[in-house]
Amino acid sequence: MKPFIPAHGRRRRALAGLLLAAAACALPGAASAQTPPAGAPAAGAPAAGAPAADGDAAARIAWWRQARFGMFIHWGLYAIPGRGEWAQFMEQTPVNEYAKLAGQFKPRHFDPDGWAQLAKSAGMKYMVFTSRHHDGFAMFDDGDNPFSSTKTAAQRDFVADYVKAARKAGMGVGLYYSPLDWRYPGYFFPDLYRDSAEAMRAQYHRQMEKLLSNYGKLDVLWFDGGETDWLSFGGDWSAAQWQKRAPGKHYGGGFDWQHDKVHTMLRRLQPNVVINGRADMKEDFHSREGDGALGDYDDQHPWELCTTIAGAWGYQPNMQPKPLKHYIQLLANVAGRDGNLLLNVGPDPDGRIDPAQAQRLREIGAWLGKHGDSIYGTRGGPFLPGNWGASTRRGNTVYVHVLNWPGDKLALPAIPARVVRASVLGGGAAKVEQSARGIEISVPAAARDDMDTVVALQLDASAEGLAPVR
C-alpha cells in the first residue's frame, strides 16, 4: 500500500523513520489528552440476533459468516484536509494545531440513513464505523472530554446517529475503535512516559465501556492498533537509537494495556459481539488488509479482507473506483477462500460519499441481485482457488466462479459426489462431463460473463461435507 495510505496492520514498517518526530509532536498536547472524565446517556434498542455464550464462538460468528459482505466507513477530522486518515502523523502536524480542525467539523450533509441505504443497495449486510481513530477524536458522547464531536463544533453524537440508521436498515452494526492515540507520548515511549501510557489506557477502558453500554446491541467490534507489539510501532528503545524489533522479539517493557479486563467487560456487556484480533484478546475473526493480502483458503479460522474502494481509508477528493470487474472478482475470490469482504468508503468533510464510488457500490449490488446465491450463506470450496477462479458451496450446490477461462473447458478435480444438474446463474446452459478423473465444465461463449461466469452444480449429496480439493 502506498506510504501515504499505510495499511492498518502494516503501517509500522513504513513509519519507523518518523517515530521520534511523532513522539515530539505528541508531547505538547499530552496534558489536555490524559484525563477526560466519564458520563454519557444510554441510547439505542437491541438488534435481532440469537444469544450465544462466550464459549460458543461458532454460534456467535454464524450470522457474520453468512453475511459475507460489509461496508467500512472511515470518517473524522481527517476528512477536512482530505489526505487520508494518517495525514496528521505522516505530515507531523502538531497535536494542538490538528485539534483546531474540530472547530471546522460541522458536516452539512451527514445522512447516516443514506449511508445505510447505500450499503443495502450494494448488497452489504453489515457496517463498521470509526468511533475513534488514532488521532484521538471521539465521534461519540464521551462526557466532558473536550476532544469529541459532542463538545466541539458538530455538537452531535455521530455514533448514535449511525447506529440508529444501520439498525433501522437491518444492517449488522459494527464499530471500529483504536486504543492507541497519537496525542499521548506514552504510546511511543510506554516506559519512559509511563503516566502518559497509563492515561491512554484509562481512556481506552473508559471509552470502551461507553461504547459497549450506551448504543444498544453491537454486532461487530473492530479493533485497530491495540496490540502490545504495536507500541513504539514495533520499535526497540534498548539503545539510544530506535530500531525495529527483531522477528519474533516482542515488547518486553512494563506497560500493559490490560486487554483482559476489556475482554471480560465486553463479554459481560455485549456477549454476542464478534471481535477481530487487533487488541491482544481472543478473536472471533482475523483481519487481512488490502487487495494484496487476499492470501490462501482457510475454512478453520473466520477471516475478513478489508480494503478501500478507492484511495486512502479516509477521504481524498476525486479518487475514482476501479472497474466493476475488479470488485466482483475480489468478492468471488474472498468468498471462495471462505472469507468476508469489508469494503471501505471515506465520506467527505460534509458527510457525502463520492458519487462515482456510490454508483460503483450500486453496481456491485445489482450483480449480487442476480448472483447473490453464490455468495451469501456459502462456504468456500470444495474446489480450491486457482488461476481460473474459485468456488463456493451451500447445501447440495457448488457454485463455480470462473473468472478466467483457460480454454473451451474448465477442468476440475474429482469429488465423491455426482453432478445431477448444471446451470449458469443469471441465465444460460452449462455442459458438464464427469468421470473418475475429474469434472469438465463448458459454457458457450455467449453465456459467459467476463467478470464472473457462475456455474451452479447441483450434486446428489451434500456439498458442505466435501473435503477441499485442488
C-alpha positions as a printed Julia matrix, in Angstrom:
470×3 Matrix{Float64}:
   0.0     0.0     0.0
   1.27    3.49   -0.77
   3.14    5.29    2.05
   0.53    8.0     2.39
  -2.18    5.41    2.91
  -0.41    2.8     5.07
  -2.28   -0.37    5.96
  -3.75   -0.81    9.45
  -1.66   -3.9    10.18
   1.44   -2.99    8.12
   1.91    0.72    8.79
   4.67    0.19   11.3
   7.13   -0.73    8.54
   6.53    2.48    6.58
   6.55    4.72    9.66
   9.64    3.64   11.55
  11.71    6.56   10.31
   9.12    9.08   11.57
   8.82    7.76   15.12
  10.98   10.26   17.02
   9.38   13.28   15.4
   5.93   11.86   16.05
   6.59   11.49   19.74
   7.87   15.03   19.92
   4.75   16.39   18.24
   2.59   14.41   20.68
   4.16   16.0    23.73
   2.55   19.47   23.61
  -1.0    18.12   23.68
  -0.42   15.45   26.29
  -1.79   17.32   29.27
  -5.19   18.01   27.69
  -5.42   14.46   26.36
  -4.86   12.48   29.51
  -7.87   12.71   31.78
 -11.24   13.33   30.09
 -13.9    12.2    32.61
 -16.76    9.77   32.08
 -20.5    10.13   31.58
 -22.88    9.54   28.65
 -26.59    8.79   28.21
 -27.93    5.4    27.24
 -29.36    5.06   23.73
 -30.49    2.52   21.17
 -32.57   -0.64   21.12
 -31.29   -4.19   20.88
 -30.8    -5.58   17.39
 -32.03   -9.01   16.39
 -29.74  -11.95   16.98
 -29.72  -15.25   18.82
 -27.77  -15.22   22.08
 -24.52  -17.12   22.27
 -22.42  -17.94   25.3
 -18.84  -16.71   25.31
 -17.59  -20.23   24.83
 -19.81  -20.78   21.8
 -17.71  -18.88   19.27
 -19.19  -20.79   16.3
 -22.72  -19.7    17.19
 -21.6   -16.12   17.74
 -19.89  -15.84   14.35
 -22.52  -17.71   12.31
 -24.52  -14.67   11.14
 -21.3   -12.85   10.18
 -20.08  -15.76    8.06
 -23.41  -15.88    6.25
 -23.32  -12.11    5.59
 -20.07  -12.26    3.6
 -20.04   -8.55    2.57
 -19.92   -5.35    4.61
 -19.21   -1.62    4.45
 -16.32    0.03    6.32
 -16.63    3.8     6.93
 -13.6     5.91    7.87
 -14.77    9.4     8.75
 -13.48   12.03   11.15
 -11.48   15.26   11.33
  -9.01   13.87    8.8
 -11.69   14.31    6.12
 -11.1    18.08    6.24
  -7.51   18.13    4.89
  -8.53   15.28    2.58
  -5.21   13.47    2.55
  -6.17   10.26    4.27
  -6.69    9.25    7.89
  -2.93    9.21    8.61
  -2.31   12.78    7.38
  -1.63   14.15   10.87
   1.07   11.61   11.57
   2.62   11.47    8.13
   2.8    15.27    7.89
   3.78   15.69   11.55
   1.03   18.19   12.29
   1.36   19.35   15.92
  -1.36   17.98   18.16
  -2.71   21.41   19.13
  -2.8    22.55   15.51
  -4.61   19.42   14.38
  -7.15   19.82   17.19
  -8.3    23.11   15.62
  -9.94   21.07   12.86
 -12.66   20.19   15.36
 -13.83   23.79   15.13
 -14.41   23.33   11.39
 -16.06   19.91   11.56
 -19.73   20.8    11.01
 -20.92   18.38    8.31
 -23.88   19.85    6.43
 -24.86   16.68    4.57
 -24.31   13.98    7.17
 -27.0    11.43    6.35
 -26.5     8.11    8.12
 -29.78    6.79    6.7
 -28.39    7.48    3.24
 -25.19    5.62    4.11
 -27.17    2.63    5.36
 -29.4     2.58    2.29
 -26.34    2.76    0.05
 -24.82   -0.2     1.88
 -28.08   -2.07    1.46
 -28.26   -1.27   -2.26
 -24.68   -2.56   -2.59
 -25.77   -5.93   -1.21
 -23.86   -5.41    2.02
 -25.15   -6.99    5.21
 -23.24   -5.16    7.94
 -21.42   -1.88    8.53
 -18.4    -0.82   10.61
 -18.0     2.87   11.52
 -14.92    4.57   13.02
 -15.93    5.65   16.51
 -12.39    6.9    17.18
  -9.27    6.69   15.04
  -5.61    7.15   16.04
  -5.97   10.96   16.11
  -7.97   10.61   19.32
 -11.11   12.49   18.23
 -14.17   10.74   19.68
 -17.14   10.61   17.31
 -19.47    9.94   20.24
 -20.58   11.39   23.56
 -17.57   11.0    25.85
 -18.84   13.08   28.73
 -16.68   16.12   29.42
 -13.94   15.09   27.01
 -13.3    18.32   25.04
 -11.93   16.42   22.03
 -15.2    14.83   20.95
 -17.92   15.51   18.43
 -20.45   16.44   21.1
 -18.18   19.07   22.71
 -16.89   20.74   19.54
 -18.44   22.44   16.51
 -20.53   19.47   15.36
 -22.4    19.18   18.67
 -23.54   15.74   17.6
 -23.12   12.11   18.61
 -22.28   10.58   15.25
 -22.05    7.05   16.63
 -25.6     7.27   18.0
 -26.94    8.51   14.65
 -25.05    5.86   12.7
 -26.16    3.01   14.97
 -29.79    4.07   14.72
 -29.64    4.26   10.92
 -27.8     0.97   10.45
 -30.18   -0.87   12.75
 -33.21    0.69   11.03
 -31.92   -0.58    7.66
 -31.49   -4.09    9.04
 -27.7    -3.98    8.83
 -25.32   -5.62   11.29
 -23.96   -2.8    13.48
 -20.2    -2.54   13.86
 -17.84   -0.04   15.47
 -14.14    0.49   14.81
 -12.07    1.63   17.79
  -8.37    2.42   18.2
  -6.87    2.03   21.68
  -3.75    3.93   20.55
  -3.87    7.72   20.49
  -1.19    9.89   18.9
  -1.78   12.63   21.48
  -0.09   10.55   24.16
   3.73   10.36   24.09
   3.31    7.25   26.24
   2.24    5.37   23.13
   5.62    5.98   21.51
   7.61    5.7    24.77
   5.46    3.49   27.04
   8.18    3.06   29.65
   9.78    6.5    29.6
   6.35    8.18   29.8
   4.53    5.59   31.86
   1.99    8.05   33.31
   1.0     9.07   29.79
   0.71    5.46   28.64
  -1.45    4.61   31.63
  -3.65    7.66   31.0
  -4.1     6.47   27.41
  -5.05    3.05   28.75
  -7.56    4.61   31.15
  -9.15    6.47   28.23
  -9.35    3.21   26.27
 -11.08    1.34   29.09
 -13.47    4.22   29.82
 -14.42    4.77   26.2
 -14.91    1.08   25.57
 -17.35    0.89   28.45
 -19.32    3.8    26.98
 -19.44    2.29   23.51
 -20.42   -1.12   24.86
 -23.09    0.29   27.19
 -24.75    3.27   25.52
 -25.72    2.22   22.0
 -27.78   -0.94   22.3
 -26.63   -4.24   20.88
 -23.43   -4.16   18.83
 -22.7    -6.9    16.34
 -19.05   -6.2    15.44
 -16.2    -4.55   17.38
 -13.26   -3.82   15.08
 -10.06   -3.03   16.99
  -7.03   -1.42   15.37
  -3.56   -0.74   16.73
  -4.18   -2.19   20.16
  -1.61   -4.99   20.04
   1.17   -4.63   22.6
   3.72   -5.17   19.85
   2.37   -2.06   18.11
   3.75    0.11   20.93
   6.5     2.36   19.51
   5.34    0.99   16.13
   7.21   -2.21   16.85
  10.38   -0.39   17.88
  13.11   -1.28   20.36
  14.42    1.52   22.61
  17.06   -0.58   24.39
  19.7     1.61   22.71
  19.8     5.35   22.11
  18.52    4.84   18.57
  15.15    3.43   17.6
  15.32    0.19   15.7
  12.79   -2.32   14.54
  12.37   -5.26   16.88
  13.91   -8.41   15.51
  11.48  -11.01   14.13
   9.97  -12.96   16.99
  11.03  -10.4    19.6
   8.13   -8.86   21.49
   7.68   -5.76   23.6
   9.25   -6.51   26.96
   8.61   -3.32   28.92
   6.44   -2.73   31.93
   3.33   -1.25   30.32
   0.24   -3.42   29.92
  -2.95   -2.48   28.03
  -4.88   -4.76   30.42
  -6.89   -6.08   27.5
  -8.07   -8.97   29.65
 -10.18   -6.55   31.66
 -11.69   -5.09   28.5
 -12.41   -8.56   27.16
 -14.18   -9.54   30.37
 -16.19   -6.32   30.21
 -17.19   -6.7    26.57
 -18.3   -10.29   27.04
 -20.39   -9.15   30.03
 -21.94   -6.14   28.28
 -22.08   -7.48   24.71
 -21.86  -11.29   24.91
 -22.64  -11.79   21.21
 -20.41   -9.13   19.67
 -17.77  -10.53   17.3
 -14.29   -9.03   17.51
 -11.19   -9.06   15.36
  -7.71   -9.81   16.65
  -6.01   -6.43   16.83
  -6.07   -5.9    20.57
  -4.33   -8.95   22.05
  -7.53  -10.68   23.09
  -9.23  -13.82   21.87
 -10.52  -13.07   18.38
 -13.66  -14.21   16.65
 -12.22  -13.4    13.23
  -8.88  -12.46   11.76
  -8.26   -9.34    9.67
  -6.4    -9.36    6.38
  -5.78   -5.93    4.92
  -5.62   -4.69    1.35
  -6.17   -6.38   -2.01
  -2.67   -7.83   -1.85
  -3.46   -9.67    1.4
  -6.06  -11.98   -0.16
  -3.99  -14.97    0.9
  -4.94  -18.62    0.93
  -8.06  -20.66    1.56
  -8.88  -21.01    5.26
 -12.11  -22.58    6.47
 -10.83  -23.21   10.0
 -10.43  -19.63   11.25
 -13.03  -16.99   10.3
 -11.37  -14.12    8.47
 -12.15  -10.91    6.67
 -10.35   -8.95    3.96
 -10.71   -5.19    4.43
  -9.79   -2.87    1.61
 -10.72    0.53    0.18
 -12.96    1.23   -2.78
 -10.54    3.99   -3.86
  -7.51    5.75   -2.38
  -6.84    6.0     1.33
  -9.15    4.85    4.09
 -10.01    8.44    4.97
 -11.32   10.94    2.43
  -9.28   12.01   -0.58
 -11.02   14.07   -3.27
 -11.57   12.75   -6.78
 -10.44    9.2    -6.07
 -12.04    7.08   -8.77
 -13.08    3.49   -8.1
 -11.7     0.6   -10.11
 -13.82   -1.09  -12.79
 -16.74   -3.19  -11.55
 -14.94   -6.35  -12.65
 -12.24   -5.77  -10.01
 -14.71   -5.79   -7.1
 -16.8    -8.69   -8.39
 -13.73  -10.84   -8.85
 -12.35   -9.75   -5.48
 -15.62  -10.69   -3.77
 -15.67  -14.08   -5.52
 -12.04  -14.73   -4.61
 -12.65  -13.81   -0.97
 -15.8   -15.92   -0.62
 -14.09  -18.77   -2.46
 -11.33  -18.68    0.16
 -14.03  -18.77    2.86
 -13.67  -15.15    3.97
 -15.69  -11.95    4.22
 -15.08   -8.69    2.33
 -15.27   -5.36    4.17
 -15.14   -2.58    1.56
 -14.29    0.93    2.8
 -15.61    4.34    1.83
 -14.32    7.66    3.2
 -17.02   10.36    3.19
 -16.01   13.97    2.57
 -15.98   16.63    5.36
 -19.7    17.24    4.84
 -20.52   13.55    5.11
 -21.07   12.78    1.43
 -19.78    9.62   -0.24
 -18.2    10.3    -3.62
 -20.89    9.84   -6.33
 -18.66    7.67   -8.55
 -17.9     5.39   -5.61
 -21.56    5.25   -4.62
 -22.5     4.3    -8.18
 -19.93    1.5    -8.2
 -21.41    0.17   -4.96
 -24.87    0.1    -6.52
 -23.45   -1.79   -9.5
 -22.0    -4.39   -7.14
 -25.43   -4.68   -5.57
 -27.06   -5.16   -8.96
 -24.66   -8.05   -9.68
 -25.42   -9.58   -6.3
 -29.12   -9.28   -7.05
 -28.58  -11.88   -9.78
 -25.72  -13.88   -8.3
 -26.13  -13.47   -4.53
 -26.98  -17.14   -4.03
 -23.36  -17.92   -4.86
 -22.05  -15.57   -2.12
 -24.43  -15.21    0.82
 -24.65  -18.08    3.27
 -21.99  -20.07    1.45
 -18.69  -21.56    2.49
 -15.59  -21.68    0.34
 -14.75  -24.76   -1.73
 -14.68  -27.61   -2.35
 -12.55  -26.7    -5.38
  -9.62  -24.69   -4.05
  -8.91  -21.37   -5.79
  -6.7   -21.28   -8.85
  -5.9   -19.05  -11.8
  -9.29  -19.98  -13.22
 -11.22  -18.62  -10.2
 -12.78  -20.05   -7.03
 -15.8   -21.95   -5.75
 -18.4   -21.63   -3.01
 -20.96  -24.09   -1.7
 -24.21  -24.35    0.17
 -26.42  -27.38    0.71
 -26.18  -29.67   -2.31
 -24.91  -26.94   -4.63
 -21.4   -25.92   -5.64
 -21.02  -22.52   -7.29
 -18.03  -22.42   -9.63
 -16.87  -18.81  -10.15
 -14.97  -18.89  -13.45
 -13.0   -15.64  -13.55
 -10.55  -16.69  -16.24
 -11.45  -19.4   -18.74
  -8.35  -21.48  -19.52
  -9.84  -22.52  -22.86
 -13.04  -24.08  -24.12
 -13.37  -26.17  -20.96
 -12.56  -25.82  -17.3
 -11.08  -28.99  -15.79
 -11.67  -29.54  -12.08
 -10.57  -32.42   -9.81
 -12.81  -35.33   -8.94
 -15.18  -35.21   -5.97
 -17.04  -38.09   -4.27
 -20.46  -36.89   -5.44
 -22.35  -36.92   -8.73
 -23.36  -33.75  -10.58
 -27.05  -34.12  -11.43
 -27.65  -30.7   -12.95
 -25.65  -27.67  -14.1
 -26.73  -24.14  -14.99
 -25.33  -20.65  -15.32
 -26.58  -18.16  -12.74
 -28.28  -15.27  -14.45
 -29.3   -17.48  -17.38
 -27.56  -19.86  -19.7
 -26.69  -23.52  -20.13
 -23.61  -25.32  -18.91
 -22.36  -28.72  -20.03
 -20.64  -30.99  -17.53
 -18.67  -34.16  -18.19
 -17.81  -36.13  -15.08
 -15.53  -39.14  -14.72
 -13.29  -40.74  -12.15
 -10.54  -38.39  -13.31
 -12.49  -35.2   -12.66
 -15.1   -32.74  -13.92
 -15.04  -30.7   -17.13
 -17.29  -27.68  -17.49
 -18.04  -25.86  -20.72
 -20.24  -22.82  -21.31
 -20.99  -21.28  -24.72
 -19.12  -18.02  -25.29
 -22.4   -16.1   -25.48
 -23.37  -17.27  -21.99
 -20.06  -16.41  -20.38
 -19.6   -13.31  -18.24
 -16.24  -11.57  -18.48
 -16.43  -10.64  -14.79
 -17.57  -13.97  -13.36
 -19.33  -16.86  -15.02
 -21.07  -18.56  -12.11
 -21.89  -22.19  -12.83
 -24.17  -23.88  -10.32
 -23.53  -27.6    -9.93
 -26.26  -29.48   -8.12
 -24.96  -32.67   -6.51
 -26.65  -35.87   -5.38
 -25.17  -35.34   -1.9
 -24.26  -32.51    0.42
 -21.52  -30.24   -0.9
 -20.75  -28.93    2.57
 -19.14  -32.12    3.78
 -16.72  -32.49    0.87
 -13.03  -32.15    1.63
 -11.33  -29.31   -0.3
  -9.58  -30.46   -3.48
  -7.18  -28.8    -5.86
